[in-house]
Amino acid sequence: MSRVIRAALLSALLSCTALGGCISEGSDGDVSVDPIEPGLVGLDYVECMVHEELERCWNVLVPQTLDPEVEAPMVIDLHGNTLTMAEQRALSEFDEIAEDNGAIAVWPQGHGNSWNAGYCCSTAGEMGLNDTGLILEIMDRVAANHSVDEDRVYLTGWSNGCALSQKLANEHSDRFAAIACMSYYLLDDPAPQYSSIPIMEIHGLVDQIILYSNDAIHLPNLEAQEHGAVQNLMQWAEMNGCQGTLPDSNSPSEFYSVQSYTDCDNGTEVSLVTLYAADHNPYEETFDPDGPLIFIGNGGTVDTNGIAWEFLSRFSKSAPQENATRLI
């Protein structure tokens, strides 16, 4: 199915659920487009439920190539502020990653096209929504319907969705094998229950929305002025018990570099991928070419979602010591 047709179908389903004509309500207040028969593959559907008295939806892709008898990894891809789940899917192209690598992919929809990921910049944050609880419940529902390897659940996302990915990793590290997200930072203090998991953040050096050097554009105080991509890397390294004051691996290439702490607790790693010429959009495709803000993407010079997946897929909760050779 072409990307245009998929996007049209998702838009139609979202419109349908918003109008209330395509969903049924159960005795517990849950809603869904259609009942999902467990164990099926070759599915691409939208499901909804009521959470905090709001209807919340998500798109699930279960590739035809999966064996329903074998547990598959699951990757959750969280959109940025003002985006929809369909726009994030088209931009990140994690549907292709899922198809090519035998993974179940999930794109949740934020309320007001936003997430409550911490102090910055969203309708969901202003409302104080429990978006971490929402994502955990979506995970449980997908796992109940499909053969998910719960030791290989991964997080990715862009901007506001990257901040939520890091918030989830911080507060619920027991549920995720690794995260690799784009263009934002952890916006909370370290959680006391945090246990080390692999972390990668990918950031454009000329990001005009979430600055590479600091986050003072959104929170003009001393803490924000001192927290950028490098500081975010070092914060996660400290949280993961990584050895050394500086990254012990630096792999530069023509268009980007990967700096990593590789000697960390629980066999984990912490990495920062710096894209030399990328703006806020680190993906290959341009976002919103006809809109007020044009994020041009990297034009195919860097396979950012491939870098993210290569990092994520090396890790499992059940066997961290068996992780493959690190990304170079």
C-alpha positions in Angstrom: 0.0 0.0 0.0 1.4 3.4 -0.9 2.3 6.0 1.7 -0.3 8.4 0.3 -3.1 5.8 0.6 -2.0 4.8 4.1 -2.0 8.4 5.2 -5.5 8.9 3.7 -6.8 5.8 5.4 -5.4 7.0 8.8 -6.9 10.4 8.3 -10.3 8.9 7.5 -10.1 6.7 10.6 -9.1 9.6 12.8 -12.0 11.7 11.4 -14.3 8.7 12.0 -13.3 8.3 15.6 -13.6 12.0 16.2 -17.1 12.0 15.0 -18.0 8.9 17.1 -19.5 7.0 14.2 -16.9 4.2 13.8 -16.4 3.2 17.4 -18.3 1.2 19.9 -18.3 1.6 23.6 -17.9 -1.3 26.0 -19.1 -1.7 29.6 -15.8 -0.3 30.9 -16.0 2.8 28.8 -13.4 1.6 26.3 -13.8 2.3 22.6 -12.3 0.8 19.5 -12.7 1.0 15.8 -13.2 -2.8 15.4 -12.5 -5.8 17.7 -8.9 -7.0 17.1 -8.6 -10.8 16.8 -5.4 -11.8 18.7 -2.6 -13.5 16.7 -3.3 -12.0 13.3 -0.5 -10.5 11.1 -0.7 -8.1 8.1 -2.7 -5.6 10.1 -2.7 -1.8 10.0 -5.4 -0.4 12.2 -6.4 2.4 14.6 -7.7 1.5 18.1 -9.1 3.9 20.7 -10.0 4.0 24.3 -11.2 6.4 27.0 -8.3 7.6 29.2 -8.7 10.4 31.8 -12.2 11.0 30.3 -10.7 11.7 26.9 -10.8 9.5 23.8 -7.3 8.5 23.0 -6.2 6.6 19.8 -3.2 4.9 18.4 -2.2 3.3 15.1 -0.7 -0.3 15.1 1.2 -1.9 12.3 1.7 -5.7 12.5 3.7 -6.6 9.3 2.6 -9.6 7.2 6.2 -10.9 7.5 5.7 -11.7 11.2 5.3 -15.2 12.5 2.3 -15.0 14.9 3.8 -17.8 17.0 7.1 -15.9 17.6 7.3 -12.9 19.9 8.3 -9.8 18.0 9.9 -6.6 19.2 7.7 -3.5 19.5 8.7 0.1 18.7 6.6 3.1 19.9 7.1 6.2 17.8 5.9 9.4 19.4 5.0 12.5 17.4 6.2 16.0 18.0 4.1 18.9 19.2 1.4 20.0 16.7 1.9 16.7 14.6 -0.5 13.8 14.3 0.3 10.2 14.6 -0.1 9.9 10.8 2.3 12.7 10.1 4.9 11.2 12.4 4.6 7.9 10.7 5.1 9.4 7.3 8.0 11.5 8.5 9.9 9.0 10.5 9.2 6.0 8.1 9.4 3.6 11.0 6.7 1.6 9.2 9.4 0.6 6.7 11.7 -0.2 9.6 9.0 -2.4 11.1 8.3 -4.2 7.8 12.0 -4.8 7.0 13.0 -6.0 10.5 9.9 -7.9 11.7 8.8 -5.5 14.4 5.4 -4.3 15.6 5.1 -0.5 15.3 2.8 1.8 17.3 2.1 5.5 16.7 0.0 7.0 19.6 -1.9 10.2 19.2 -1.4 13.0 21.7 -4.3 15.1 23.0 -4.2 18.4 21.1 -1.4 16.9 19.0 0.9 17.2 22.0 2.3 15.3 25.0 2.9 16.1 28.7 6.6 15.5 28.7 7.7 18.0 31.4 7.9 21.8 31.7 7.8 22.8 28.0 5.4 23.9 25.5 2.3 21.7 25.1 -1.5 21.7 25.6 -1.2 18.2 27.2 1.4 19.6 29.6 -0.8 22.6 30.5 -3.6 20.1 31.3 -1.3 17.9 33.3 -2.3 14.8 31.5 -0.9 11.4 32.5 0.7 10.6 29.1 3.2 8.2 30.6 0.3 6.1 32.0 -1.4 6.3 28.6 1.6 4.9 26.8 1.9 2.1 29.3 -1.7 1.1 28.9 -1.4 1.2 25.1 1.6 -1.1 25.4 -0.4 -3.5 27.5 -3.3 -3.5 25.0 -1.1 -4.2 22.0 0.7 -7.0 23.9 -2.7 -8.5 24.8 -3.6 -8.6 21.1 -0.3 -9.6 19.5 2.8 -11.7 20.2 5.1 -9.0 21.6 8.5 -9.7 23.1 8.2 -7.5 26.2 11.9 -7.7 26.7 12.3 -5.8 23.4 10.0 -2.8 23.7 11.7 0.3 22.3 10.9 4.0 22.3 11.5 6.6 19.6 10.0 10.0 18.7 10.6 13.5 17.6 10.8 16.7 19.6 8.0 16.7 22.2 7.7 13.0 21.6 11.4 12.6 22.2 11.0 14.4 25.6 8.2 12.0 26.4 10.4 9.0 25.4 13.0 10.2 27.9 10.4 10.8 30.6 9.1 7.3 30.1 12.6 5.9 30.2 13.3 7.8 33.4 10.1 6.9 35.2 9.5 3.4 33.8 12.9 2.0 32.9 11.7 -1.5 33.9 9.4 -1.5 30.8 11.8 -0.5 28.0 14.8 -2.2 26.5 16.2 1.0 25.0 15.3 4.4 23.5 16.6 6.4 20.6 14.8 9.7 19.8 15.2 12.9 18.0 15.6 16.6 18.9 14.8 17.0 22.6 16.0 16.3 26.1 15.0 14.9 29.5 12.9 17.7 31.1 12.6 16.1 34.6 15.0 15.3 37.4 16.3 11.7 37.6 13.6 9.4 39.1 14.7 7.4 42.2 13.4 4.2 40.6 15.4 4.6 37.4 17.6 1.6 36.4 20.1 2.0 33.6 18.9 1.4 30.0 20.5 2.3 26.7 19.8 5.9 25.6 20.5 7.6 22.3 19.5 11.2 21.4 19.9 12.5 17.8 20.1 16.2 17.3 20.8 18.7 14.5 23.5 21.1 15.1 21.5 24.0 13.6 18.2 23.1 15.3 16.3 26.4 15.4 13.5 25.1 17.8 15.3 23.1 20.4 18.8 24.6 20.4 21.7 22.2 20.4 23.5 24.4 22.9 20.7 24.9 25.4 17.0 25.0 26.0 16.7 28.6 27.1 14.4 29.5 24.2 11.6 27.7 26.0 12.6 28.0 29.7 14.7 31.2 30.2 16.3 30.3 33.5 19.8 29.2 34.5 19.0 25.5 34.4 17.7 25.6 30.8 20.7 27.8 29.7 23.0 25.1 30.9 21.2 22.1 29.4 21.7 21.2 25.7 22.5 18.1 23.7 25.9 17.6 25.2 24.7 18.2 28.8 21.8 15.8 28.1 24.3 13.1 27.0 26.3 13.7 30.2 23.2 13.6 32.4 22.1 10.2 31.1 25.7 9.0 31.4 25.7 9.9 35.1 22.3 8.3 35.5 23.6 5.1 33.8 26.8 4.9 36.0 29.0 5.3 32.9 32.8 5.3 33.5 34.8 8.4 32.6 34.0 12.1 32.5 34.0 12.2 28.7 32.6 9.8 26.1 35.0 6.9 25.4 33.9 6.5 21.8 33.8 9.2 19.1 32.9 8.1 15.5 32.9 11.1 13.1 31.7 10.8 9.5 31.1 13.2 6.7 27.6 14.3 7.8 27.3 13.3 11.5 29.2 12.0 14.5 28.3 9.5 17.2 29.7 10.2 20.7 29.1 7.4 23.2 29.7 6.2 26.8 30.1 2.5 26.3 31.2 1.3 29.8 28.0 1.8 31.8 25.9 -0.2 34.3 23.8 -3.2 33.1 25.8 -3.4 29.9 24.2 -0.2 28.6 25.4 2.7 26.5 24.6 6.4 26.2 25.0 8.1 22.8 24.6 11.4 21.2 24.3 11.6 17.4 25.1 15.1 16.1 23.9 15.9 12.5 26.2 18.7 11.2 23.8 20.4 8.9 20.3 19.4 10.2 17.7 21.7 11.6 14.9 20.7 14.0 13.9 17.9 11.6 16.6 15.2 11.6 14.7 12.9 9.3 15.3 12.5 5.6 11.9 13.9 4.5 10.8 17.5 4.6 8.0 18.3 7.0 5.1 20.6 6.3 6.5 22.1 3.0 3.4 24.2 2.6 3.1 25.4 6.2 4.3 28.4 8.2 7.4 26.4 9.4 9.3 24.4 6.9 11.6 21.8 8.3 13.6 20.6 5.3 15.1 17.4 6.7 18.5 16.1 5.8 17.7 15.2 2.2 18.8 11.6 2.5 22.3 12.4 3.6 21.8 10.6 7.0 19.6 7.5 7.6 18.5 8.7 11.0 15.8 6.2 11.6 18.2 3.4 10.5 20.7 4.7 13.0 18.1 4.7 15.7 16.9 1.2 14.9 20.4 -0.2 14.7 21.0 1.1 18.2 17.6 0.0 19.6 17.7 -3.5 18.2 20.9 -4.4 19.8 19.4 -4.4 23.3 17.1 -6.7 25.2 16.0 -6.6 28.8 16.7 -10.3 29.2 20.3 -10.4 27.9 22.0 -7.0 28.1 25.4 -8.7 28.4 24.9 -10.3 24.9 24.5 -7.0 23.1 26.3 -6.8 19.7 29.3 -4.7 18.8 28.5 -1.0 19.3 27.4 1.3 16.5 30.3 2.9 14.6 
